[in-house]
Amino acid sequence: MSKSIVCALMIGRKGSIGFPGKNVYPVLGRPLAAYPLLAAKNSRRVDRIFVSTDSPEIVTIAKEYDVELIERPPELATK
């Protein structure tokens, strides 16, 4: 029997209308996008973590937390 792999996926786009920049907004010393990444990294059940984004700022955060990137083309990053 093969073991399953559990992946976590965080998505974020740079074009937020309601709260521009919310994913990179600092909360308690970290950008908001850091918190789901930390939760996934601290989970014993998550094997791989991915971030899908069109935002250079979120790419930087993903690299800081050493997760895998899926860079989205603009046509897939709409509302």
N, CA, C and O atoms as CSV, one atom per row, in Angstrom:
chain,resi,resn,atom,element,x,y,z
A,1,MET,N,N,0.840,-1.178,0.000
A,1,MET,CA,C,0.000,0.000,0.000
A,1,MET,C,C,0.889,1.248,0.000
A,1,MET,O,O,1.837,1.331,0.781
A,2,SER,N,N,0.595,2.197,-0.854
A,2,SER,CA,C,1.424,3.396,-0.948
A,2,SER,C,C,0.964,4.463,0.047
A,2,SER,O,O,-0.212,4.552,0.402
A,3,LYS,N,N,1.926,5.257,0.477
A,3,LYS,CA,C,1.639,6.345,1.413
A,3,LYS,C,C,1.127,7.544,0.627
A,3,LYS,O,O,1.651,7.855,-0.443
A,4,SER,N,N,0.108,8.217,1.151
A,4,SER,CA,C,-0.380,9.442,0.508
A,4,SER,C,C,0.536,10.601,0.847
A,4,SER,O,O,1.204,10.615,1.881
A,5,ILE,N,N,0.547,11.555,-0.039
A,5,ILE,CA,C,1.287,12.793,0.191
A,5,ILE,C,C,0.253,13.898,0.366
A,5,ILE,O,O,-0.651,14.049,-0.455
A,6,VAL,N,N,0.392,14.660,1.428
A,6,VAL,CA,C,-0.526,15.762,1.698
A,6,VAL,C,C,0.180,17.061,1.330
A,6,VAL,O,O,1.279,17.347,1.805
A,7,CYS,N,N,-0.476,17.840,0.474
A,7,CYS,CA,C,0.067,19.127,0.042
A,7,CYS,C,C,-0.810,20.263,0.561
A,7,CYS,O,O,-2.031,20.132,0.652
A,8,ALA,N,N,-0.173,21.370,0.895
A,8,ALA,CA,C,-0.884,22.592,1.272
A,8,ALA,C,C,-0.659,23.592,0.139
A,8,ALA,O,O,0.436,23.682,-0.416
A,9,LEU,N,N,-1.702,24.335,-0.193
A,9,LEU,CA,C,-1.613,25.335,-1.254
A,9,LEU,C,C,-2.139,26.663,-0.736
A,9,LEU,O,O,-3.287,26.759,-0.302
A,10,MET,N,N,-1.298,27.682,-0.784
A,10,MET,CA,C,-1.738,29.036,-0.462
A,10,MET,C,C,-1.767,29.813,-1.768
A,10,MET,O,O,-0.800,29.809,-2.530
A,11,ILE,N,N,-2.887,30.479,-2.017
A,11,ILE,CA,C,-2.982,31.311,-3.213
A,11,ILE,C,C,-3.103,32.771,-2.785
A,11,ILE,O,O,-3.723,33.081,-1.767
A,12,GLY,N,N,-2.520,33.639,-3.554
A,12,GLY,CA,C,-2.605,35.068,-3.270
A,12,GLY,C,C,-2.311,35.852,-4.526
A,12,GLY,O,O,-1.390,35.534,-5.277
A,13,ARG,N,N,-3.104,36.878,-4.743
A,13,ARG,CA,C,-2.852,37.711,-5.917
A,13,ARG,C,C,-2.541,39.132,-5.484
A,13,ARG,O,O,-2.902,39.563,-4.389
A,14,LYS,N,N,-1.871,39.839,-6.357
A,14,LYS,CA,C,-1.465,41.192,-5.998
A,14,LYS,C,C,-2.580,42.213,-6.190
A,14,LYS,O,O,-2.477,43.325,-5.673
A,15,GLY,N,N,-3.623,41.877,-6.903
A,15,GLY,CA,C,-4.643,42.855,-7.254
A,15,GLY,C,C,-5.842,42.906,-6.339
A,15,GLY,O,O,-6.965,43.017,-6.832
A,16,SER,N,N,-5.668,42.833,-5.044
A,16,SER,CA,C,-6.801,42.889,-4.124
A,16,SER,C,C,-7.501,44.246,-4.221
A,16,SER,O,O,-6.849,45.288,-4.277
A,17,ILE,N,N,-8.810,44.220,-4.240
A,17,ILE,CA,C,-9.579,45.458,-4.353
A,17,ILE,C,C,-10.032,45.946,-2.978
A,17,ILE,O,O,-9.894,47.130,-2.668
A,18,GLY,N,N,-10.571,45.045,-2.149
A,18,GLY,CA,C,-11.122,45.426,-0.853
A,18,GLY,C,C,-10.081,45.933,0.134
A,18,GLY,O,O,-10.335,46.895,0.859
A,19,PHE,N,N,-8.915,45.300,0.170
A,19,PHE,CA,C,-7.840,45.668,1.091
A,19,PHE,C,C,-6.527,45.478,0.341
A,19,PHE,O,O,-5.870,44.449,0.499
A,20,PRO,N,N,-6.139,46.453,-0.468
A,20,PRO,CA,C,-4.906,46.317,-1.248
A,20,PRO,C,C,-3.696,46.025,-0.354
A,20,PRO,O,O,-3.483,46.679,0.667
A,21,GLY,N,N,-2.923,45.041,-0.762
A,21,GLY,CA,C,-1.718,44.688,-0.031
A,21,GLY,C,C,-1.953,43.868,1.223
A,21,GLY,O,O,-1.059,43.742,2.059
A,22,LYS,N,N,-3.165,43.302,1.366
A,22,LYS,CA,C,-3.485,42.582,2.610
A,22,LYS,C,C,-2.562,41.400,2.858
A,22,LYS,O,O,-2.247,41.109,4.011
A,23,ASN,N,N,-2.123,40.716,1.823
A,23,ASN,CA,C,-1.269,39.539,2.007
A,23,ASN,C,C,0.115,39.881,2.545
A,23,ASN,O,O,0.759,39.042,3.175
A,24,VAL,N,N,0.571,41.085,2.307
A,24,VAL,CA,C,1.891,41.494,2.789
A,24,VAL,C,C,1.798,42.461,3.970
A,24,VAL,O,O,2.821,42.910,4.486
A,25,TYR,N,N,0.586,42.779,4.393
A,25,TYR,CA,C,0.373,43.694,5.523
A,25,TYR,C,C,0.958,43.074,6.795
A,25,TYR,O,O,0.686,41.910,7.090
A,26,PRO,N,N,1.752,43.830,7.546
A,26,PRO,CA,C,2.359,43.258,8.755
A,26,PRO,C,C,1.348,43.082,9.893
A,26,PRO,O,O,0.601,44.001,10.230
A,27,VAL,N,N,1.345,41.895,10.466
A,27,VAL,CA,C,0.513,41.572,11.625
A,27,VAL,C,C,1.427,40.906,12.646
A,27,VAL,O,O,1.987,39.840,12.389
A,28,LEU,N,N,1.574,41.537,13.798
A,28,LEU,CA,C,2.441,41.008,14.859
A,28,LEU,C,C,3.852,40.703,14.349
A,28,LEU,O,O,4.460,39.694,14.705
A,29,GLY,N,N,4.353,41.616,13.499
A,29,GLY,CA,C,5.739,41.501,13.050
A,29,GLY,C,C,5.991,40.634,11.832
A,29,GLY,O,O,7.129,40.506,11.382
A,30,ARG,N,N,4.925,40.032,11.289
A,30,ARG,CA,C,5.077,39.197,10.089
A,30,ARG,C,C,4.029,39.610,9.058
A,30,ARG,O,O,2.964,40.113,9.415
A,31,PRO,N,N,4.337,39.396,7.773
A,31,PRO,CA,C,3.299,39.639,6.768
A,31,PRO,C,C,2.162,38.627,6.955
A,31,PRO,O,O,2.400,37.481,7.336
A,32,LEU,N,N,0.953,39.053,6.690
A,32,LEU,CA,C,-0.221,38.191,6.880
A,32,LEU,C,C,-0.061,36.840,6.187
A,32,LEU,O,O,-0.484,35.818,6.728
A,33,ALA,N,N,0.539,36.820,5.008
A,33,ALA,CA,C,0.717,35.569,4.253
A,33,ALA,C,C,1.645,34.584,4.953
A,33,ALA,O,O,1.645,33.403,4.606
A,34,ALA,N,N,2.425,35.024,5.915
A,34,ALA,CA,C,3.341,34.121,6.616
A,34,ALA,C,C,2.597,33.137,7.511
A,34,ALA,O,O,3.076,32.022,7.718
A,35,TYR,N,N,1.448,33.517,8.042
A,35,TYR,CA,C,0.762,32.689,9.029
A,35,TYR,C,C,0.255,31.348,8.498
A,35,TYR,O,O,0.453,30.332,9.165
A,36,PRO,N,N,-0.388,31.297,7.331
A,36,PRO,CA,C,-0.761,29.966,6.825
A,36,PRO,C,C,0.464,29.117,6.458
A,36,PRO,O,O,0.423,27.890,6.556
A,37,LEU,N,N,1.541,29.769,6.040
A,37,LEU,CA,C,2.759,29.018,5.724
A,37,LEU,C,C,3.364,28.419,6.993
A,37,LEU,O,O,3.814,27.273,6.993
A,38,LEU,N,N,3.372,29.191,8.061
A,38,LEU,CA,C,3.876,28.677,9.340
A,38,LEU,C,C,3.008,27.528,9.849
A,38,LEU,O,O,3.525,26.533,10.358
A,39,ALA,N,N,1.699,27.666,9.712
A,39,ALA,CA,C,0.793,26.600,10.160
A,39,ALA,C,C,1.060,25.317,9.380
A,39,ALA,O,O,1.098,24.233,9.963
A,40,ALA,N,N,1.243,25.432,8.079
A,40,ALA,CA,C,1.508,24.251,7.253
A,40,ALA,C,C,2.868,23.642,7.603
A,40,ALA,O,O,3.000,22.421,7.687
A,41,LYS,N,N,3.886,24.503,7.809
A,41,LYS,CA,C,5.210,24.001,8.149
A,41,LYS,C,C,5.216,23.296,9.505
A,41,LYS,O,O,5.972,22.345,9.705
A,42,ASN,N,N,4.386,23.751,10.427
A,42,ASN,CA,C,4.339,23.157,11.759
A,42,ASN,C,C,3.400,21.960,11.855
A,42,ASN,O,O,3.320,21.311,12.898
A,43,SER,N,N,2.698,21.671,10.780
A,43,SER,CA,C,1.796,20.524,10.772
A,43,SER,C,C,2.581,19.234,10.525
A,43,SER,O,O,3.450,19.181,9.654
A,44,ARG,N,N,2.270,18.213,11.291
A,44,ARG,CA,C,2.921,16.920,11.077
A,44,ARG,C,C,2.311,16.195,9.880
A,44,ARG,O,O,2.867,15.200,9.413
A,45,ARG,N,N,1.194,16.673,9.388
A,45,ARG,CA,C,0.483,15.986,8.306
A,45,ARG,C,C,0.799,16.526,6.910
A,45,ARG,O,O,0.537,15.848,5.916
A,46,VAL,N,N,1.349,17.720,6.822
A,46,VAL,CA,C,1.620,18.346,5.516
A,46,VAL,C,C,3.034,17.982,5.068
A,46,VAL,O,O,4.010,18.216,5.782
A,47,ASP,N,N,3.122,17.402,3.862
A,47,ASP,CA,C,4.401,16.965,3.311
A,47,ASP,C,C,5.051,18.006,2.396
A,47,ASP,O,O,6.274,18.147,2.380
A,48,ARG,N,N,4.234,18.727,1.640
A,48,ARG,CA,C,4.755,19.726,0.701
A,48,ARG,C,C,3.867,20.959,0.771
A,48,ARG,O,O,2.655,20.857,0.959
A,49,ILE,N,N,4.493,22.134,0.617
A,49,ILE,CA,C,3.766,23.404,0.685
A,49,ILE,C,C,4.039,24.171,-0.600
A,49,ILE,O,O,5.185,24.330,-1.019
A,50,PHE,N,N,2.962,24.643,-1.212
A,50,PHE,CA,C,3.044,25.406,-2.452
A,50,PHE,C,C,2.399,26.775,-2.263
A,50,PHE,O,O,1.440,26.926,-1.506
A,51,VAL,N,N,2.937,27.759,-2.958
A,51,VAL,CA,C,2.332,29.086,-3.031
A,51,VAL,C,C,2.133,29.394,-4.505
A,51,VAL,O,O,3.063,29.295,-5.305
A,52,SER,N,N,0.908,29.768,-4.855
A,52,SER,CA,C,0.591,30.167,-6.228
A,52,SER,C,C,0.249,31.656,-6.205
A,52,SER,O,O,-0.672,32.082,-5.507
A,53,THR,N,N,1.000,32.439,-6.976
A,53,THR,CA,C,0.804,33.888,-6.931
A,53,THR,C,C,1.319,34.576,-8.185
A,53,THR,O,O,2.119,34.027,-8.943
A,54,ASP,N,N,0.834,35.790,-8.376
A,54,ASP,CA,C,1.366,36.675,-9.409
A,54,ASP,C,C,2.062,37.872,-8.755
A,54,ASP,O,O,2.468,38.809,-9.443
A,55,SER,N,N,2.199,37.838,-7.437
A,55,SER,CA,C,2.737,38.959,-6.677
A,55,SER,C,C,4.213,38.762,-6.343
A,55,SER,O,O,4.573,37.767,-5.714
A,56,PRO,N,N,5.072,39.693,-6.753
A,56,PRO,CA,C,6.488,39.598,-6.401
A,56,PRO,C,C,6.710,39.619,-4.879
A,56,PRO,O,O,7.624,38.969,-4.372
A,57,GLU,N,N,5.875,40.361,-4.168
A,57,GLU,CA,C,6.013,40.429,-2.707
A,57,GLU,C,C,5.693,39.079,-2.063
A,57,GLU,O,O,6.382,38.660,-1.133
A,58,ILE,N,N,4.664,38.403,-2.545
A,58,ILE,CA,C,4.314,37.089,-1.997
A,58,ILE,C,C,5.368,36.060,-2.392
A,58,ILE,O,O,5.654,35.144,-1.621
A,59,VAL,N,N,5.945,36.198,-3.575
A,59,VAL,CA,C,7.054,35.315,-3.978
A,59,VAL,C,C,8.196,35.456,-2.976
A,59,VAL,O,O,8.780,34.455,-2.560
A,60,THR,N,N,8.519,36.680,-2.587
A,60,THR,CA,C,9.585,36.915,-1.610
A,60,THR,C,C,9.264,36.241,-0.276
A,60,THR,O,O,10.137,35.627,0.337
A,61,ILE,N,N,8.022,36.354,0.168
A,61,ILE,CA,C,7.606,35.719,1.428
A,61,ILE,C,C,7.727,34.201,1.303
A,61,ILE,O,O,8.235,33.544,2.212
A,62,ALA,N,N,7.269,33.645,0.196
A,62,ALA,CA,C,7.350,32.196,-0.013
A,62,ALA,C,C,8.799,31.720,0.038
A,62,ALA,O,O,9.091,30.672,0.614
A,63,LYS,N,N,9.699,32.484,-0.560
A,63,LYS,CA,C,11.117,32.111,-0.539
A,63,LYS,C,C,11.679,32.184,0.880
A,63,LYS,O,O,12.493,31.346,1.269
A,64,GLU,N,N,11.253,33.171,1.646
A,64,GLU,CA,C,11.714,33.292,3.033
A,64,GLU,C,C,11.299,32.083,3.867
A,64,GLU,O,O,12.018,31.677,4.780
A,65,TYR,N,N,10.142,31.511,3.551
A,65,TYR,CA,C,9.643,30.363,4.301
A,65,TYR,C,C,9.952,29.040,3.611
A,65,TYR,O,O,9.461,27.987,4.019
A,66,ASP,N,N,10.764,29.104,2.570
A,66,ASP,CA,C,11.289,27.919,1.889
A,66,ASP,C,C,10.193,26.955,1.429
A,66,ASP,O,O,10.233,25.758,1.715
A,67,VAL,N,N,9.212,27.508,0.708
A,67,VAL,CA,C,8.141,26.682,0.148
A,67,VAL,C,C,8.240,26.701,-1.373
A,67,VAL,O,O,8.961,27.518,-1.946
A,68,GLU,N,N,7.524,25.810,-2.011
A,68,GLU,CA,C,7.592,25.690,-3.471
A,68,GLU,C,C,6.686,26.720,-4.135
A,68,GLU,O,O,5.576,26.979,-3.671
A,69,LEU,N,N,7.172,27.299,-5.222
A,69,LEU,CA,C,6.441,28.358,-5.919
A,69,LEU,C,C,5.769,27.866,-7.188
A,69,LEU,O,O,6.314,27.051,-7.933
A,70,ILE,N,N,4.570,28.385,-7.410
A,70,ILE,CA,C,3.869,28.211,-8.677
A,70,ILE,C,C,3.534,29.632,-9.123
A,70,ILE,O,O,2.570,30.227,-8.642
A,71,GLU,N,N,4.329,30.169,-10.039
A,71,GLU,CA,C,4.079,31.538,-10.480
A,71,GLU,C,C,2.924,31.530,-11.476
A,71,GLU,O,O,2.962,30.849,-12.500
A,72,ARG,N,N,1.893,32.312,-11.143
A,72,ARG,CA,C,0.703,32.361,-11.975
A,72,ARG,C,C,0.812,33.427,-13.037
A,72,ARG,O,O,1.232,34.547,-12.747
A,73,PRO,N,N,0.441,33.102,-14.271
A,73,PRO,CA,C,0.386,34.140,-15.302
A,73,PRO,C,C,-0.787,35.072,-15.024
A,73,PRO,O,O,-1.760,34.662,-14.390
A,74,PRO,N,N,-0.714,36.314,-15.484
A,74,PRO,CA,C,-1.762,37.295,-15.204
A,74,PRO,C,C,-3.179,36.844,-15.586
A,74,PRO,O,O,-4.141,37.193,-14.902
A,75,GLU,N,N,-3.312,36.079,-16.659
A,75,GLU,CA,C,-4.656,35.675,-17.080
A,75,GLU,C,C,-5.300,34.689,-16.101
A,75,GLU,O,O,-6.511,34.478,-16.154
A,76,LEU,N,N,-4.520,34.091,-15.220
A,76,LEU,CA,C,-5.074,33.181,-14.214
A,76,LEU,C,C,-5.167,33.843,-12.838
A,76,LEU,O,O,-5.513,33.187,-11.855
A,77,ALA,N,N,-4.865,35.121,-12.768
A,77,ALA,CA,C,-4.861,35.837,-11.481
A,77,ALA,C,C,-5.902,36.950,-11.482
A,77,ALA,O,O,-5.627,38.071,-11.053
A,78,THR,N,N,-7.080,36.636,-11.959
A,78,THR,CA,C,-8.149,37.652,-11.977
A,78,THR,C,C,-9.085,37.421,-10.799
A,78,THR,O,O,-8.883,36.495,-10.014
A,79,LYS,N,N,-10.098,38.251,-10.676
A,79,LYS,CA,C,-11.045,38.143,-9.560
A,79,LYS,C,C,-11.662,36.791,-9.451
A,79,LYS,O,O,-12.477,36.555,-8.559
